[in-house]
Amino acid sequence: MAQIEAKLEAMGLTLPAALQPPPGMKLPFTPVRVRGNRACVSGHSPQNVDGSITMTGKLGVD
């Protein structure tokens, strides 16, 4: 994992903290499911570094 973190840092990228649902809310799906060497991610929008949701662009255009 250190190689991935080093490459992200070299590119000037930072990953936001994991999305946290409001207290008491249970998601009807697993946000990340790992099967073998693949990770399937679903159920949330892109995030800014501060954890806020990024809602920019238009599907099919940007």
Phi and psi restraints in degrees (range 20) as a CNS / XPLOR table:
assign (resid 1 and name C) (resid 2 and name N)
       (resid 2 and name CA) (resid 2 and name C) 1.0 -62.5 20.0 2
assign (resid 2 and name N) (resid 2 and name CA)
       (resid 2 and name C) (resid 3 and name N) 1.0 -33.3 20.0 2
assign (resid 2 and name C) (resid 3 and name N)
       (resid 3 and name CA) (resid 3 and name C) 1.0 -65.2 20.0 2
assign (resid 3 and name N) (resid 3 and name CA)
       (resid 3 and name C) (resid 4 and name N) 1.0 -41.6 20.0 2
assign (resid 3 and name C) (resid 4 and name N)
       (resid 4 and name CA) (resid 4 and name C) 1.0 -64.8 20.0 2
assign (resid 4 and name N) (resid 4 and name CA)
       (resid 4 and name C) (resid 5 and name N) 1.0 -46.2 20.0 2
assign (resid 4 and name C) (resid 5 and name N)
       (resid 5 and name CA) (resid 5 and name C) 1.0 -62.4 20.0 2
assign (resid 5 and name N) (resid 5 and name CA)
       (resid 5 and name C) (resid 6 and name N) 1.0 -39.3 20.0 2
assign (resid 5 and name C) (resid 6 and name N)
       (resid 6 and name CA) (resid 6 and name C) 1.0 -65.2 20.0 2
assign (resid 6 and name N) (resid 6 and name CA)
       (resid 6 and name C) (resid 7 and name N) 1.0 -40.9 20.0 2
assign (resid 6 and name C) (resid 7 and name N)
       (resid 7 and name CA) (resid 7 and name C) 1.0 -66.5 20.0 2
assign (resid 7 and name N) (resid 7 and name CA)
       (resid 7 and name C) (resid 8 and name N) 1.0 -42.0 20.0 2
assign (resid 7 and name C) (resid 8 and name N)
       (resid 8 and name CA) (resid 8 and name C) 1.0 -60.5 20.0 2
assign (resid 8 and name N) (resid 8 and name CA)
       (resid 8 and name C) (resid 9 and name N) 1.0 -43.7 20.0 2
assign (resid 8 and name C) (resid 9 and name N)
       (resid 9 and name CA) (resid 9 and name C) 1.0 -63.4 20.0 2
assign (resid 9 and name N) (resid 9 and name CA)
       (resid 9 and name C) (resid 10 and name N) 1.0 -42.1 20.0 2
assign (resid 9 and name C) (resid 10 and name N)
       (resid 10 and name CA) (resid 10 and name C) 1.0 -63.3 20.0 2
assign (resid 10 and name N) (resid 10 and name CA)
       (resid 10 and name C) (resid 11 and name N) 1.0 -29.9 20.0 2
assign (resid 10 and name C) (resid 11 and name N)
       (resid 11 and name CA) (resid 11 and name C) 1.0 -85.2 20.0 2
assign (resid 11 and name N) (resid 11 and name CA)
       (resid 11 and name C) (resid 12 and name N) 1.0 -4.7 20.0 2
assign (resid 11 and name C) (resid 12 and name N)
       (resid 12 and name CA) (resid 12 and name C) 1.0 77.7 20.0 2
assign (resid 12 and name N) (resid 12 and name CA)
       (resid 12 and name C) (resid 13 and name N) 1.0 23.1 20.0 2
assign (resid 12 and name C) (resid 13 and name N)
       (resid 13 and name CA) (resid 13 and name C) 1.0 -104.5 20.0 2
assign (resid 13 and name N) (resid 13 and name CA)
       (resid 13 and name C) (resid 14 and name N) 1.0 147.2 20.0 2
assign (resid 13 and name C) (resid 14 and name N)
       (resid 14 and name CA) (resid 14 and name C) 1.0 -130.4 20.0 2
assign (resid 14 and name N) (resid 14 and name CA)
       (resid 14 and name C) (resid 15 and name N) 1.0 144.1 20.0 2
assign (resid 14 and name C) (resid 15 and name N)
       (resid 15 and name CA) (resid 15 and name C) 1.0 -93.6 20.0 2
assign (resid 15 and name N) (resid 15 and name CA)
       (resid 15 and name C) (resid 16 and name N) 1.0 138.3 20.0 2
assign (resid 15 and name C) (resid 16 and name N)
       (resid 16 and name CA) (resid 16 and name C) 1.0 -73.3 20.0 2
assign (resid 16 and name N) (resid 16 and name CA)
       (resid 16 and name C) (resid 17 and name N) 1.0 163.4 20.0 2
assign (resid 16 and name C) (resid 17 and name N)
       (resid 17 and name CA) (resid 17 and name C) 1.0 -64.3 20.0 2
assign (resid 17 and name N) (resid 17 and name CA)
       (resid 17 and name C) (resid 18 and name N) 1.0 157.9 20.0 2
assign (resid 17 and name C) (resid 18 and name N)
       (resid 18 and name CA) (resid 18 and name C) 1.0 -59.7 20.0 2
assign (resid 18 and name N) (resid 18 and name CA)
       (resid 18 and name C) (resid 19 and name N) 1.0 141.0 20.0 2
assign (resid 18 and name C) (resid 19 and name N)
       (resid 19 and name CA) (resid 19 and name C) 1.0 -62.1 20.0 2
assign (resid 19 and name N) (resid 19 and name CA)
       (resid 19 and name C) (resid 20 and name N) 1.0 128.8 20.0 2
assign (resid 19 and name C) (resid 20 and name N)
       (resid 20 and name CA) (resid 20 and name C) 1.0 -113.0 20.0 2
assign (resid 20 and name N) (resid 20 and name CA)
       (resid 20 and name C) (resid 21 and name N) 1.0 120.3 20.0 2
assign (resid 20 and name C) (resid 21 and name N)
       (resid 21 and name CA) (resid 21 and name C) 1.0 -69.1 20.0 2
assign (resid 21 and name N) (resid 21 and name CA)
       (resid 21 and name C) (resid 22 and name N) 1.0 160.0 20.0 2
assign (resid 21 and name C) (resid 22 and name N)
       (resid 22 and name CA) (resid 22 and name C) 1.0 -58.0 20.0 2
assign (resid 22 and name N) (resid 22 and name CA)
       (resid 22 and name C) (resid 23 and name N) 1.0 152.5 20.0 2
assign (resid 22 and name C) (resid 23 and name N)
       (resid 23 and name CA) (resid 23 and name C) 1.0 -55.8 20.0 2
assign (resid 23 and name N) (resid 23 and name CA)
       (resid 23 and name C) (resid 24 and name N) 1.0 135.8 20.0 2
assign (resid 23 and name C) (resid 24 and name N)
       (resid 24 and name CA) (resid 24 and name C) 1.0 85.5 20.0 2
assign (resid 24 and name N) (resid 24 and name CA)
       (resid 24 and name C) (resid 25 and name N) 1.0 -7.7 20.0 2
assign (resid 24 and name C) (resid 25 and name N)
       (resid 25 and name CA) (resid 25 and name C) 1.0 -92.5 20.0 2
assign (resid 25 and name N) (resid 25 and name CA)
       (resid 25 and name C) (resid 26 and name N) 1.0 130.6 20.0 2
assign (resid 25 and name C) (resid 26 and name N)
       (resid 26 and name CA) (resid 26 and name C) 1.0 -111.5 20.0 2
assign (resid 26 and name N) (resid 26 and name CA)
       (resid 26 and name C) (resid 27 and name N) 1.0 125.1 20.0 2
assign (resid 26 and name C) (resid 27 and name N)
       (resid 27 and name CA) (resid 27 and name C) 1.0 -73.8 20.0 2
assign (resid 27 and name N) (resid 27 and name CA)
       (resid 27 and name C) (resid 28 and name N) 1.0 141.3 20.0 2
assign (resid 27 and name C) (resid 28 and name N)
       (resid 28 and name CA) (resid 28 and name C) 1.0 -81.9 20.0 2
assign (resid 28 and name N) (resid 28 and name CA)
       (resid 28 and name C) (resid 29 and name N) 1.0 13.2 20.0 2
assign (resid 28 and name C) (resid 29 and name N)
       (resid 29 and name CA) (resid 29 and name C) 1.0 -150.6 20.0 2
assign (resid 29 and name N) (resid 29 and name CA)
       (resid 29 and name C) (resid 30 and name N) 1.0 165.9 20.0 2
assign (resid 29 and name C) (resid 30 and name N)
       (resid 30 and name CA) (resid 30 and name C) 1.0 -92.6 20.0 2
assign (resid 30 and name N) (resid 30 and name CA)
       (resid 30 and name C) (resid 31 and name N) 1.0 121.3 20.0 2
assign (resid 30 and name C) (resid 31 and name N)
       (resid 31 and name CA) (resid 31 and name C) 1.0 -60.6 20.0 2
assign (resid 31 and name N) (resid 31 and name CA)
       (resid 31 and name C) (resid 32 and name N) 1.0 -35.6 20.0 2
assign (resid 31 and name C) (resid 32 and name N)
       (resid 32 and name CA) (resid 32 and name C) 1.0 -136.3 20.0 2
assign (resid 32 and name N) (resid 32 and name CA)
       (resid 32 and name C) (resid 33 and name N) 1.0 129.6 20.0 2
assign (resid 32 and name C) (resid 33 and name N)
       (resid 33 and name CA) (resid 33 and name C) 1.0 -125.4 20.0 2
assign (resid 33 and name N) (resid 33 and name CA)
       (resid 33 and name C) (resid 34 and name N) 1.0 124.5 20.0 2
assign (resid 33 and name C) (resid 34 and name N)
       (resid 34 and name CA) (resid 34 and name C) 1.0 -102.9 20.0 2
assign (resid 34 and name N) (resid 34 and name CA)
       (resid 34 and name C) (resid 35 and name N) 1.0 126.5 20.0 2
assign (resid 34 and name C) (resid 35 and name N)
       (resid 35 and name CA) (resid 35 and name C) 1.0 -128.8 20.0 2
assign (resid 35 and name N) (resid 35 and name CA)
       (resid 35 and name C) (resid 36 and name N) 1.0 109.4 20.0 2
assign (resid 35 and name C) (resid 36 and name N)
       (resid 36 and name CA) (resid 36 and name C) 1.0 64.2 20.0 2
assign (resid 36 and name N) (resid 36 and name CA)
       (resid 36 and name C) (resid 37 and name N) 1.0 -121.9 20.0 2
assign (resid 36 and name C) (resid 37 and name N)
       (resid 37 and name CA) (resid 37 and name C) 1.0 -104.1 20.0 2
assign (resid 37 and name N) (resid 37 and name CA)
       (resid 37 and name C) (resid 38 and name N) 1.0 19.7 20.0 2
assign (resid 37 and name C) (resid 38 and name N)
       (resid 38 and name CA) (resid 38 and name C) 1.0 -120.0 20.0 2
assign (resid 38 and name N) (resid 38 and name CA)
       (resid 38 and name C) (resid 39 and name N) 1.0 143.6 20.0 2
assign (resid 38 and name C) (resid 39 and name N)
       (resid 39 and name CA) (resid 39 and name C) 1.0 -119.3 20.0 2
assign (resid 39 and name N) (resid 39 and name CA)
       (resid 39 and name C) (resid 40 and name N) 1.0 123.6 20.0 2
assign (resid 39 and name C) (resid 40 and name N)
       (resid 40 and name CA) (resid 40 and name C) 1.0 -99.9 20.0 2
assign (resid 40 and name N) (resid 40 and name CA)
       (resid 40 and name C) (resid 41 and name N) 1.0 123.1 20.0 2
assign (resid 40 and name C) (resid 41 and name N)
       (resid 41 and name CA) (resid 41 and name C) 1.0 -116.4 20.0 2
assign (resid 41 and name N) (resid 41 and name CA)
       (resid 41 and name C) (resid 42 and name N) 1.0 132.2 20.0 2
assign (resid 41 and name C) (resid 42 and name N)
       (resid 42 and name CA) (resid 42 and name C) 1.0 -154.3 20.0 2
assign (resid 42 and name N) (resid 42 and name CA)
       (resid 42 and name C) (resid 43 and name N) 1.0 164.9 20.0 2
assign (resid 42 and name C) (resid 43 and name N)
       (resid 43 and name CA) (resid 43 and name C) 1.0 94.9 20.0 2
assign (resid 43 and name N) (resid 43 and name CA)
       (resid 43 and name C) (resid 44 and name N) 1.0 3.3 20.0 2
assign (resid 43 and name C) (resid 44 and name N)
       (resid 44 and name CA) (resid 44 and name C) 1.0 -149.5 20.0 2
assign (resid 44 and name N) (resid 44 and name CA)
       (resid 44 and name C) (resid 45 and name N) 1.0 159.8 20.0 2
assign (resid 44 and name C) (resid 45 and name N)
       (resid 45 and name CA) (resid 45 and name C) 1.0 -84.6 20.0 2
assign (resid 45 and name N) (resid 45 and name CA)
       (resid 45 and name C) (resid 46 and name N) 1.0 169.0 20.0 2
assign (resid 45 and name C) (resid 46 and name N)
       (resid 46 and name CA) (resid 46 and name C) 1.0 -62.7 20.0 2
assign (resid 46 and name N) (resid 46 and name CA)
       (resid 46 and name C) (resid 47 and name N) 1.0 151.6 20.0 2
assign (resid 46 and name C) (resid 47 and name N)
       (resid 47 and name CA) (resid 47 and name C) 1.0 -121.1 20.0 2
assign (resid 47 and name N) (resid 47 and name CA)
       (resid 47 and name C) (resid 48 and name N) 1.0 152.3 20.0 2
assign (resid 47 and name C) (resid 48 and name N)
       (resid 48 and name CA) (resid 48 and name C) 1.0 -80.5 20.0 2
assign (resid 48 and name N) (resid 48 and name CA)
       (resid 48 and name C) (resid 49 and name N) 1.0 169.3 20.0 2
assign (resid 48 and name C) (resid 49 and name N)
       (resid 49 and name CA) (resid 49 and name C) 1.0 -60.0 20.0 2
assign (resid 49 and name N) (resid 49 and name CA)
       (resid 49 and name C) (resid 50 and name N) 1.0 -32.6 20.0 2
assign (resid 49 and name C) (resid 50 and name N)
       (resid 50 and name CA) (resid 50 and name C) 1.0 -78.7 20.0 2
assign (resid 50 and name N) (resid 50 and name CA)
       (resid 50 and name C) (resid 51 and name N) 1.0 -0.6 20.0 2
assign (resid 50 and name C) (resid 51 and name N)
       (resid 51 and name CA) (resid 51 and name C) 1.0 95.3 20.0 2
assign (resid 51 and name N) (resid 51 and name CA)
       (resid 51 and name C) (resid 52 and name N) 1.0 -8.3 20.0 2
assign (resid 51 and name C) (resid 52 and name N)
       (resid 52 and name CA) (resid 52 and name C) 1.0 -72.8 20.0 2
assign (resid 52 and name N) (resid 52 and name CA)
       (resid 52 and name C) (resid 53 and name N) 1.0 154.3 20.0 2
assign (resid 52 and name C) (resid 53 and name N)
       (resid 53 and name CA) (resid 53 and name C) 1.0 -76.9 20.0 2
assign (resid 53 and name N) (resid 53 and name CA)
       (resid 53 and name C) (resid 54 and name N) 1.0 134.7 20.0 2
assign (resid 53 and name C) (resid 54 and name N)
       (resid 54 and name CA) (resid 54 and name C) 1.0 -92.8 20.0 2
assign (resid 54 and name N) (resid 54 and name CA)
       (resid 54 and name C) (resid 55 and name N) 1.0 116.3 20.0 2
assign (resid 54 and name C) (resid 55 and name N)
       (resid 55 and name CA) (resid 55 and name C) 1.0 -122.5 20.0 2
assign (resid 55 and name N) (resid 55 and name CA)
       (resid 55 and name C) (resid 56 and name N) 1.0 78.3 20.0 2
assign (resid 55 and name C) (resid 56 and name N)
       (resid 56 and name CA) (resid 56 and name C) 1.0 -130.7 20.0 2
assign (resid 56 and name N) (resid 56 and name CA)
       (resid 56 and name C) (resid 57 and name N) 1.0 160.2 20.0 2
assign (resid 56 and name C) (resid 57 and name N)
       (resid 57 and name CA) (resid 57 and name C) 1.0 85.1 20.0 2
assign (resid 57 and name N) (resid 57 and name CA)
       (resid 57 and name C) (resid 58 and name N) 1.0 177.8 20.0 2
assign (resid 57 and name C) (resid 58 and name N)
       (resid 58 and name CA) (resid 58 and name C) 1.0 -137.2 20.0 2
assign (resid 58 and name N) (resid 58 and name CA)
       (resid 58 and name C) (resid 59 and name N) 1.0 128.8 20.0 2
assign (resid 58 and name C) (resid 59 and name N)
       (resid 59 and name CA) (resid 59 and name C) 1.0 -54.8 20.0 2
assign (resid 59 and name N) (resid 59 and name CA)
       (resid 59 and name C) (resid 60 and name N) 1.0 128.2 20.0 2
assign (resid 59 and name C) (resid 60 and name N)
       (resid 60 and name CA) (resid 60 and name C) 1.0 88.6 20.0 2
assign (resid 60 and name N) (resid 60 and name CA)
       (resid 60 and name C) (resid 61 and name N) 1.0 -8.4 20.0 2
assign (resid 60 and name C) (resid 61 and name N)
       (resid 61 and name CA) (resid 61 and name C) 1.0 -117.0 20.0 2
assign (resid 61 and name N) (resid 61 and name CA)
       (resid 61 and name C) (resid 62 and name N) 1.0 -52.2 20.0 2
